Amino acid sequence: MPQDAFTLRHIARELNAMLSGGKVNKIIQPSRDEVDLLLYAGGKTRKLMLNTNASFARACVSDLPRTAPDVAPNFCMLLRKHLTGATLLSVRQEGFERILAFTFDCAGEFTRAERVLYAEIMGKYSNLVLTESGVISGALKVSSLQENFKRVLFPGVPYSPPEPQDKANPADTAALQARMQAFGGGDLAEFLFSNLSGLALPTCRQIAEEVFRGRSEPFGDNAAAAAKSVYDFIFSEQTAPAVLRANGEAKDFFVRLPRGERCESVNEAQDRYYTERETKRDFSEKKRKLEGLLLSRRKKEEKKLSLLLERERDCADMEKNRIFGELITANIYQLRKGMDGCELVNYYDEEAKTVKIPLDKTLAPAQNAQKYYKKYNKQKRTLAAVAPQKEEALSDLDYTNSMLFSLSRAENLLDLAEAEEELRAAGLMPPLKKKQKSAAAIPFRAFEKDGFTIFAGRNNVQNDRLLREAAANDVWLHTQKYHSAHVLIRTEGRKVPDSVLLAAAEICAHFSDGQAGNKIPVDYCERRFVKKPPKAKAGFVVYTDFKTVLADPNRHAELEK
């Protein structure tokens, strides 16, 4: 449900109950569209999130983690100056508008002032405005007289709310009744949306469906009763907050909904809904960014490999040039300067066939032989130089493809965290400016089968860690000739049943490049036979004493812990 006045009315009431009397301890601005206030209220620290993004505009108490930038933006500094240490007196809705007013008691050593932070939750027009005595101290998004002659949001200017729309205020019963009297039939939801202020179309559809059962006829003499029904729906204190899902994905949240995923409060419903949406957006954007970096790297590596292969192809006639030089030298007595070619017996050929050899008629026979020898030696040196470069290019390309594979299997932000770390280590992303605190290790994918725990790495970094943490007799699995996650069966000294081994192999095949196929060959051996060469790239190992099992890809979600 969009953040209309109907929803914000309940949000304001809940925020007031949760936060009033709370003291502002910290203020951060994690992005250009969001400001977070940490308040100590009700015996605990709560984070008030004020978001003005067009798609995620809201005011709610949330636990969604945020990171403060190295340098605080100007508006954040302004709020810190005026609101740090202040006490939140109240949260109220301005009339029946999409505006919440947060009133703070700001007491300094020698001064005391009452300041109001207005959160205008209006889609793409959303904004935060700090005022004192009705005068604007600052705004998240300022606008001057040149930009907007109807409404100026600039420090030192009196604060005025947005101009009201040409619609009836539902709180005005007389105006509401007049509008209901004017309904001439048709789509009632569209009529309510066009005639009543502060209501979004989904709210109007809910009123039309739940209150009027999809009515499309004029109200006539029943306009007063209809107006009262609308008023009672909008201004009732009754709530039944819920998140509506489709195929497991949060599609909307509602103040009152008889079905859906039940929540304890409207704040919880909207926080759950927007948190999932923002997390999904952040995941998509981050994954797209990382994929872009890797695809760019792969393109460069493929171009480099192509140039090396071209140089290698240019040396394909290397042996022929050596033979030509030797044949000319062996038959030099038959040749003379001025000849443009000769036909000599090739004693390297089993059938001793003759071969035609082009000659430079400006050179003597010995000089022609030297010319072929020089070309041969140059090609020989080129091949010697290209061989290690080609091997390195193939290794780099394979490593990049392995990182792309890990990224393609990422399902959440946890999966991307270590992938980003790996990209920084590979030099594809700049190092972090400031040292991060050591975070808890991101868990492996874990499965339980017949009393055995099966682990699967999420990326190359985790694959290495999985190997380090494994016991010598644990069973290690990897697909043959495919990029895949490293999979480990924790044996604890026990013999692994065939059912567990097959399940682990199917999981390994699922998290591999061969996911779309069947009968994927999966190698397995004890951990003690798996070695990581010195200075090898993340995820690269060599192994011996292995056996192979054919497995159909299967995630085994029912076994996932």
C-alpha positions as CSV (number, residue, x, y, z in Angstrom):
1,M,0.0,0.0,0.0
2,P,1.5,3.4,-0.9
3,Q,2.3,5.8,1.8
4,D,-0.9,7.8,1.7
5,A,-2.4,9.8,4.5
6,F,-4.5,6.9,5.5
7,T,-1.4,4.7,6.2
8,L,0.6,7.6,7.7
9,R,-2.1,8.3,10.2
10,H,-1.5,4.9,11.8
11,I,2.2,5.1,11.3
12,A,2.3,8.5,13.2
13,R,0.2,7.0,16.1
14,E,2.6,4.0,16.4
15,L,5.8,6.0,16.1
16,N,4.5,8.4,18.8
17,A,3.8,5.5,21.2
18,M,7.2,4.0,20.5
19,L,9.5,7.0,20.4
20,S,8.0,9.9,22.3
21,G,10.2,10.9,25.2
22,G,13.2,9.3,23.5
23,K,16.6,11.0,23.3
24,V,18.5,11.4,20.1
25,N,21.9,9.8,20.5
26,K,23.2,9.6,16.9
27,I,22.3,10.8,13.4
28,I,23.6,9.4,10.2
29,Q,22.8,10.0,6.5
30,P,23.8,6.7,4.8
31,S,22.6,7.9,1.3
32,R,21.4,11.1,-0.3
33,D,17.7,10.1,0.2
34,E,17.8,8.8,3.8
35,V,18.5,10.0,7.3
36,D,18.5,7.7,10.3
37,L,18.1,8.9,13.9
38,L,19.1,6.6,16.8
39,L,17.0,7.3,19.8
40,Y,17.0,5.8,23.3
41,A,13.3,5.3,24.0
42,G,11.3,2.8,26.0
43,G,14.5,1.4,27.6
44,K,16.2,0.5,24.3
45,T,17.9,2.1,21.3
46,R,15.7,2.4,18.3
47,K,16.5,3.5,14.8
48,L,14.1,5.9,13.1
49,M,14.5,5.7,9.4
50,L,13.4,8.6,7.3
51,N,13.6,7.7,3.6
52,T,12.7,10.1,0.8
53,N,13.5,7.9,-2.2
54,A,10.6,8.0,-4.7
55,S,10.2,4.2,-4.6
56,F,10.9,3.6,-0.9
57,A,9.7,6.8,0.9
58,R,8.7,6.0,4.5
59,A,9.1,6.8,8.1
60,C,9.5,3.8,10.3
61,V,11.5,2.1,13.1
62,S,13.8,-0.4,11.5
63,D,16.7,-2.7,12.2
64,L,17.9,-2.6,8.6
65,P,21.7,-2.2,8.9
66,R,23.2,1.0,7.4
67,T,26.7,2.3,7.1
68,A,27.6,6.0,7.7
69,P,29.7,7.6,4.9
70,D,33.2,8.8,5.8
71,V,32.2,12.4,5.4
72,A,28.7,13.5,6.6
73,P,26.6,15.5,4.1
74,N,25.6,19.1,4.9
75,F,22.0,18.3,6.0
76,C,23.2,15.5,8.3
77,M,25.7,18.0,9.9
78,L,22.8,20.4,10.4
79,L,20.7,17.8,12.1
80,R,23.5,16.8,14.3
81,K,24.1,20.4,15.3
82,H,20.4,21.0,16.2
83,L,19.0,17.6,17.3
84,T,21.8,15.6,18.9
85,G,20.8,15.2,22.5
86,A,17.3,16.5,21.9
87,T,14.2,14.8,23.3
88,L,11.4,13.8,20.9
89,L,8.2,15.2,22.3
90,S,5.7,13.9,19.8
91,V,5.0,12.5,16.4
92,R,1.9,13.7,14.6
93,Q,0.3,13.8,11.2
94,E,-0.2,17.2,9.8
95,G,-4.0,17.4,9.2
96,F,-4.9,14.6,6.8
97,E,-1.7,15.1,4.7
98,R,1.2,12.9,3.8
99,I,3.4,14.8,6.3
100,L,4.7,13.7,9.6
101,A,5.9,16.3,12.2
102,F,8.5,15.2,14.7
103,T,8.7,17.8,17.5
104,F,11.9,17.9,19.5
105,D,12.8,19.7,22.7
106,C,16.4,20.9,22.1
107,A,18.1,22.1,25.3
108,G,21.6,23.5,25.2
109,E,23.9,24.9,27.9
110,F,22.4,28.4,27.6
111,T,19.5,28.0,25.2
112,R,16.3,26.0,24.8
113,A,14.3,25.7,21.6
114,E,11.5,23.6,20.1
115,R,12.3,22.4,16.6
116,V,10.1,20.4,14.2
117,L,11.4,18.0,11.6
118,Y,8.8,17.5,8.8
119,A,8.9,14.3,6.9
120,E,7.0,14.8,3.7
121,I,6.3,11.3,2.3
122,M,5.1,12.2,-1.2
123,G,6.7,9.8,-3.6
124,K,9.2,11.6,-5.9
125,Y,8.4,14.9,-4.0
126,S,9.4,13.4,-0.6
127,N,11.6,15.6,1.6
128,L,12.8,16.4,5.1
129,V,12.6,19.9,6.4
130,L,13.9,21.1,9.8
131,T,12.2,24.2,11.2
132,E,12.5,26.4,14.3
133,S,9.6,28.8,15.2
134,G,8.0,28.0,11.8
135,V,11.2,29.1,9.9
136,I,13.2,26.7,7.8
137,S,16.7,25.9,9.2
138,G,17.5,23.5,6.3
139,A,16.1,20.9,4.0
140,L,17.3,17.7,2.5
141,K,16.2,18.9,-0.9
142,V,16.2,22.6,-1.2
143,S,14.4,24.7,-3.8
144,S,14.7,28.4,-4.5
145,L,12.2,30.9,-5.9
146,Q,13.8,30.5,-9.3
147,E,13.2,26.7,-9.3
148,N,9.7,26.7,-7.7
149,F,7.8,30.0,-7.5
150,K,4.9,28.3,-5.7
151,R,6.8,26.8,-2.7
152,V,10.3,27.8,-1.5
153,L,12.3,25.4,0.6
154,F,15.4,27.4,1.7
155,P,16.9,28.4,5.0
156,G,15.4,31.5,6.5
157,V,12.1,31.2,4.7
158,P,8.8,30.4,6.6
159,Y,7.8,26.8,6.2
160,S,4.6,26.2,4.3
161,P,3.1,22.8,3.5
162,P,2.5,21.9,-0.2
163,E,-0.6,23.4,-1.8
164,P,-3.7,21.3,-1.2
165,Q,-5.1,19.4,-4.2
166,D,-8.6,20.2,-5.5
167,K,-10.1,17.4,-3.6
168,A,-12.3,17.0,-0.5
169,N,-10.7,16.3,2.8
170,P,-12.2,13.1,4.2
171,A,-12.1,14.7,7.7
172,D,-14.6,17.3,6.5
173,T,-17.9,15.3,6.7
174,A,-19.9,17.9,4.9
175,A,-17.4,18.0,1.9
176,L,-17.2,14.2,2.0
177,Q,-21.0,13.9,1.8
178,A,-21.2,16.3,-1.1
179,R,-18.6,14.3,-3.1
180,M,-20.4,11.1,-2.4
181,Q,-23.7,12.7,-3.5
182,A,-21.9,13.6,-6.8
183,F,-21.1,10.0,-7.6
184,G,-22.9,9.3,-10.8
185,G,-22.0,5.6,-11.0
186,G,-19.2,3.7,-12.6
187,D,-15.8,2.8,-11.0
188,L,-16.2,3.9,-7.4
189,A,-12.5,3.4,-6.6
190,E,-11.4,5.8,-9.3
191,F,-14.1,8.3,-8.2
192,L,-12.8,8.2,-4.6
193,F,-9.2,8.6,-5.7
194,S,-10.1,11.6,-7.9
195,N,-12.3,13.3,-5.3
196,L,-10.8,12.6,-1.9
197,S,-7.4,13.9,-0.8
198,G,-4.8,11.8,1.0
199,L,-6.0,8.5,-0.4
200,A,-4.0,6.3,-2.8
201,L,-5.7,4.2,-5.4
202,P,-5.1,0.9,-3.6
203,T,-6.8,2.3,-0.5
204,C,-9.7,3.5,-2.6
205,R,-10.0,0.1,-4.1
206,Q,-10.0,-1.5,-0.7
207,I,-12.8,0.9,0.4
208,A,-14.8,0.2,-2.7
209,E,-14.4,-3.6,-2.3
210,E,-14.7,-4.0,1.5
211,V,-17.2,-1.3,2.3
212,F,-19.3,-1.1,-0.8
213,R,-18.8,-4.6,-2.2
214,G,-17.8,-3.3,-5.6
215,R,-20.9,-1.0,-6.0
216,S,-21.1,0.9,-9.3
217,E,-24.6,2.7,-8.9
218,P,-25.1,6.3,-7.6
219,F,-25.8,6.6,-3.9
220,G,-28.7,9.0,-4.3
221,D,-30.5,9.5,-0.9
222,N,-27.9,7.2,0.7
223,A,-25.0,9.6,0.2
224,A,-24.9,10.6,3.9
225,A,-24.7,6.9,5.0
226,A,-22.1,6.2,2.3
227,A,-20.0,9.2,3.5
228,K,-20.2,8.0,7.1
229,S,-19.1,4.5,6.0
230,V,-16.1,6.0,4.2
231,Y,-15.3,8.2,7.2
232,D,-15.5,5.3,9.6
233,F,-13.2,3.2,7.4
234,I,-10.6,5.9,7.2
235,F,-10.6,7.1,10.7
236,S,-11.2,3.9,12.6
237,E,-8.4,2.9,15.0
238,Q,-8.9,-0.8,14.0
239,T,-5.9,-2.3,12.3
240,A,-5.0,-5.8,11.0
241,P,-1.5,-5.2,9.5
242,A,-0.3,-7.7,7.0
243,V,2.1,-8.2,4.1
244,L,0.7,-9.6,0.9
245,R,2.8,-12.1,-0.9
246,A,2.8,-13.8,-4.3
247,N,5.1,-16.8,-4.9
248,G,6.9,-16.0,-1.7
249,E,7.7,-12.4,-2.7
250,A,6.4,-9.4,-0.8
251,K,4.0,-7.5,-3.1
252,D,2.4,-4.9,-0.8
253,F,1.5,-4.2,2.8
254,F,-1.8,-3.1,4.3
255,V,-3.1,-1.4,7.4
256,R,-6.1,-3.7,7.4
257,L,-6.1,-7.0,5.5
258,P,-7.9,-10.2,6.5
259,R,-5.4,-12.4,4.6
260,G,-1.7,-12.3,4.1
261,E,1.3,-12.5,6.4
262,R,0.2,-11.1,9.7
263,C,2.3,-8.5,11.5
264,E,2.0,-7.0,15.0
265,S,2.0,-3.4,13.8
266,V,1.7,-1.3,10.7
267,N,5.3,-0.2,11.3
268,E,6.4,-3.8,11.3
269,A,4.4,-4.5,8.1
270,Q,5.9,-1.6,6.2
271,D,9.4,-2.2,7.5
272,R,9.2,-5.9,6.4
273,Y,7.9,-5.0,3.0
274,Y,10.3,-2.2,2.2
275,T,13.3,-4.0,3.7
276,E,12.7,-6.9,1.4
277,R,12.3,-4.6,-1.6
278,E,15.4,-2.6,-0.8
279,T,17.4,-5.7,-0.1
280,K,16.3,-7.1,-3.4
281,R,17.2,-3.8,-5.2
282,D,20.6,-3.6,-3.4
283,F,21.3,-7.2,-4.3
284,S,20.4,-6.7,-8.0
285,E,22.5,-3.5,-8.2
286,K,25.5,-4.9,-6.5
287,K,25.4,-8.1,-8.5
288,R,25.1,-6.2,-11.7
289,K,28.0,-4.0,-10.8
290,L,30.2,-6.9,-9.9
291,E,29.2,-8.8,-13.0
292,G,30.0,-5.7,-15.1
293,L,33.5,-5.6,-13.6
294,L,34.1,-9.3,-14.3
295,L,32.7,-9.2,-17.8
296,S,35.0,-6.3,-18.6
297,R,38.0,-8.2,-17.2
298,R,37.0,-11.3,-19.2
299,K,36.7,-9.2,-22.4
300,K,40.3,-7.9,-21.9
301,E,41.6,-11.4,-21.1
302,E,39.9,-12.9,-24.1
303,K,41.4,-10.1,-26.3
304,K,44.9,-10.7,-24.8
305,L,44.5,-14.5,-25.4
306,S,43.4,-13.8,-29.0
307,L,46.5,-11.7,-29.7
308,L,48.7,-14.4,-28.2
309,L,47.1,-17.1,-30.2
310,E,47.5,-15.0,-33.3
311,R,51.2,-14.7,-32.6
312,E,51.3,-18.4,-32.0
313,R,49.7,-19.0,-35.4
314,D,52.2,-16.7,-37.1
315,C,54.9,-19.2,-35.9
316,A,53.1,-22.2,-37.4
317,D,55.6,-22.4,-40.3
318,M,58.6,-22.3,-37.9
319,E,59.8,-25.8,-38.7
320,K,59.3,-25.3,-42.4
321,N,61.7,-22.2,-42.3
322,R,64.3,-24.3,-40.5
323,I,64.1,-27.0,-43.1
324,F,64.2,-24.5,-45.9
325,G,67.4,-23.1,-44.4
326,E,69.0,-26.5,-44.0
327,L,68.0,-27.6,-47.6
328,I,69.5,-24.5,-49.1
329,T,72.7,-25.0,-47.1
330,A,72.9,-28.7,-48.1
331,N,72.4,-27.8,-51.8
332,I,74.2,-24.5,-51.9
333,Y,76.5,-25.7,-54.7
334,Q,73.5,-26.0,-57.0
335,L,72.3,-22.5,-56.4
336,R,73.4,-19.1,-57.6
337,K,72.5,-15.5,-57.0
338,G,69.6,-14.2,-59.0
339,M,67.4,-17.2,-58.7
340,D,63.8,-16.5,-57.5
341,G,63.2,-20.1,-56.4
342,C,64.4,-23.6,-56.4
343,E,63.0,-27.2,-56.1
344,L,65.0,-29.4,-53.8
345,V,64.7,-33.0,-52.4
346,N,63.3,-32.8,-48.8
347,Y,65.3,-35.5,-47.1
348,Y,63.1,-34.9,-43.9
349,D,60.2,-36.3,-45.9
350,E,59.8,-40.1,-45.6
351,E,59.0,-40.3,-49.3
352,A,61.8,-37.9,-50.2
353,K,59.5,-35.6,-52.2
354,T,60.8,-32.4,-53.7
355,V,59.8,-29.0,-52.2
356,K,59.7,-25.6,-53.8
357,I,61.6,-22.9,-51.9
358,P,61.1,-19.2,-52.7
359,L,64.4,-17.3,-52.9
360,D,65.3,-13.6,-52.9
361,K,67.1,-13.1,-56.1
362,T,69.0,-10.1,-54.8
363,L,70.7,-12.3,-52.2
364,A,73.3,-15.0,-52.5
365,P,72.3,-18.6,-51.7
366,A,74.1,-18.5,-48.3
367,Q,72.2,-15.2,-47.5
368,N,68.9,-16.8,-48.4
369,A,69.7,-19.7,-46.0
370,Q,70.5,-17.2,-43.3
371,K,67.3,-15.3,-43.9
372,Y,65.3,-18.5,-43.3
373,Y,67.4,-19.4,-40.2
374,K,66.8,-15.8,-38.8
375,K,63.1,-16.1,-39.3
376,Y,63.1,-19.6,-37.7
377,N,65.0,-18.3,-34.6
378,K,62.8,-15.3,-34.3
379,Q,59.7,-17.5,-34.4
380,K,61.3,-19.9,-31.9
381,R,62.0,-17.0,-29.5
382,T,58.4,-15.8,-30.0
383,L,56.9,-19.1,-29.1
384,A,59.2,-19.4,-26.0
385,A,57.9,-16.0,-24.9
386,V,54.2,-16.6,-25.8
387,A,54.0,-20.0,-24.1
388,P,54.1,-18.8,-20.5
389,Q,52.0,-15.7,-21.4
390,K,49.4,-18.0,-23.0
391,E,49.4,-20.3,-19.9
392,E,48.9,-17.3,-17.6
393,A,46.2,-15.8,-19.8
394,L,44.3,-19.1,-19.8
395,S,44.7,-19.3,-16.0
396,D,43.4,-15.8,-15.6
397,L,40.5,-16.4,-17.9
398,D,39.6,-19.6,-16.1
399,Y,39.8,-17.8,-12.8
400,T,37.6,-14.9,-14.0
401,N,35.0,-17.5,-15.3
402,S,35.1,-19.2,-11.9
403,M,34.3,-15.8,-10.2
404,L,31.5,-15.2,-12.8
405,F,30.1,-18.7,-12.0
406,S,30.1,-18.0,-8.2
407,L,28.4,-14.7,-8.9
408,S,25.8,-16.3,-11.1
409,R,24.9,-18.6,-8.2
410,A,24.6,-15.7,-5.7
411,E,21.2,-15.6,-4.1
412,N,21.5,-12.9,-1.5
413,L,23.8,-10.1,-0.2
414,L,25.7,-12.7,2.0
415,D,26.7,-14.5,-1.2
416,L,28.1,-11.2,-2.6
417,A,30.0,-10.1,0.4
418,E,33.0,-12.4,0.0
419,A,32.8,-12.1,-3.8
420,E,33.4,-8.4,-3.4
421,E,36.3,-9.1,-1.1
422,E,37.8,-11.4,-3.8
423,L,37.4,-8.8,-6.4
424,R,39.3,-6.3,-4.3
425,A,42.0,-8.8,-3.7
426,A,42.2,-9.3,-7.5
427,G,42.6,-5.6,-8.0
428,L,39.2,-5.2,-9.9
429,M,37.9,-2.9,-7.2
430,P,39.7,-0.2,-5.2
431,P,40.7,-1.2,-1.6
432,L,38.6,0.1,1.2
433,K,39.7,3.6,2.4
434,K,39.4,2.6,6.0
435,K,40.0,-0.7,7.7
436,Q,36.8,-2.5,8.4
437,K,36.2,-4.3,11.7
438,S,36.6,-8.0,11.4
439,A,33.2,-9.3,10.6
440,A,31.9,-12.7,11.5
441,A,32.7,-15.3,8.9
442,I,29.9,-15.8,6.4
443,P,28.4,-19.3,6.8
444,F,28.7,-22.0,4.2
445,R,25.6,-23.5,2.7
446,A,24.8,-26.4,5.0
447,F,22.7,-29.5,4.5
448,E,21.8,-32.4,6.8
449,K,21.5,-35.9,5.4
450,D,21.2,-39.1,7.5
451,G,23.1,-37.6,10.4
452,F,25.9,-36.2,8.2
453,T,26.5,-32.5,7.5
454,I,27.2,-31.4,4.0
455,F,28.8,-28.0,3.3
456,A,29.0,-26.1,0.0
457,G,31.1,-23.0,-0.6
458,R,29.4,-19.9,-1.9
459,N,32.5,-18.6,-3.8
460,N,36.3,-19.1,-4.3
461,V,37.1,-17.5,-0.9
462,Q,34.7,-19.8,0.9
463,N,36.0,-22.8,-1.1
464,D,39.5,-22.1,0.3
465,R,38.1,-21.6,3.8
466,L,36.1,-24.8,3.6
467,L,39.3,-26.7,2.7
468,R,41.2,-25.2,5.6
469,E,38.6,-26.1,8.1
470,A,38.1,-29.7,6.9
471,A,39.5,-32.7,8.7
472,A,41.8,-35.1,6.8
473,N,39.2,-37.9,6.4
474,D,36.3,-35.6,5.4
475,V,35.1,-36.3,1.9
476,W,35.7,-33.5,-0.7
477,L,33.7,-33.2,-3.9
478,H,34.0,-31.2,-7.1
479,T,32.5,-31.5,-10.6
480,Q,34.8,-32.8,-13.3
481,K,35.6,-30.3,-16.1
482,Y,33.1,-27.8,-14.8
483,H,33.3,-24.8,-12.4
484,S,31.5,-25.7,-9.2
485,A,31.3,-25.1,-5.5
486,H,33.6,-27.1,-3.3
487,V,31.4,-29.5,-1.4
488,L,32.5,-31.3,1.8
489,I,30.9,-34.1,3.8
490,R,31.8,-33.9,7.5
491,T,32.5,-37.5,8.4
492,E,33.7,-37.3,12.0
493,G,35.5,-40.6,11.4
494,R,32.4,-42.4,10.1
495,K,32.0,-44.2,6.8
496,V,29.9,-42.2,4.4
497,P,26.8,-44.1,3.1
498,D,26.1,-44.1,-0.6
499,S,22.9,-42.1,0.0
500,V,24.8,-39.3,1.6
501,L,27.5,-39.4,-1.1
502,L,25.0,-39.2,-3.9
503,A,23.1,-36.3,-2.2
504,A,26.4,-34.4,-1.8
505,A,27.3,-35.1,-5.5
506,E,23.8,-33.9,-6.6
507,I,24.3,-30.7,-4.6
508,C,27.7,-30.2,-6.1
509,A,26.3,-30.7,-9.6
510,H,23.5,-28.2,-8.8
511,F,26.0,-25.5,-7.8
512,S,28.1,-25.9,-11.0
513,D,28.2,-24.8,-14.6
514,G,26.5,-28.2,-15.5
515,Q,23.4,-27.3,-13.6
516,A,21.2,-27.5,-16.8
517,G,22.4,-31.0,-17.7
518,N,22.2,-34.4,-16.2
519,K,24.6,-37.2,-15.4
520,I,27.3,-34.7,-14.3
521,P,30.6,-36.4,-13.4
522,V,31.6,-35.5,-9.8
523,D,35.0,-36.4,-8.4
524,Y,35.4,-37.2,-4.8
525,C,38.2,-38.1,-2.4
526,E,39.3,-37.6,1.1
527,R,40.4,-34.1,2.1
528,R,44.0,-35.3,2.7
529,F,44.4,-35.9,-1.1
530,V,43.4,-32.3,-1.9
531,K,46.3,-29.8,-2.1
532,K,46.4,-26.1,-2.8
533,P,49.6,-25.1,-4.7
534,P,51.6,-22.2,-3.3
535,K,50.5,-18.8,-4.5
536,A,47.6,-20.4,-6.4
537,K,44.5,-18.3,-7.0
538,A,41.5,-18.5,-4.7
539,G,39.5,-21.7,-5.2
540,F,42.3,-23.5,-7.2
541,V,43.4,-27.0,-5.9
542,V,44.9,-30.2,-7.2
543,Y,43.7,-33.6,-6.0
544,T,44.6,-37.3,-6.4
545,D,43.3,-40.7,-5.3
546,F,39.8,-39.8,-6.4
547,K,36.7,-41.6,-7.7
548,T,33.9,-40.4,-9.9
549,V,30.2,-40.6,-9.5
550,L,27.5,-39.4,-12.1
551,A,24.9,-37.2,-10.5
552,D,21.8,-35.3,-11.6
553,P,21.8,-31.7,-10.3
554,N,19.6,-31.3,-7.3
555,R,19.7,-28.5,-4.7
556,H,18.0,-30.6,-2.0
557,A,16.3,-27.6,-0.5
558,E,14.6,-30.0,1.9
559,L,17.9,-30.9,3.5
560,E,19.1,-27.3,3.8
561,K,19.8,-26.1,7.4
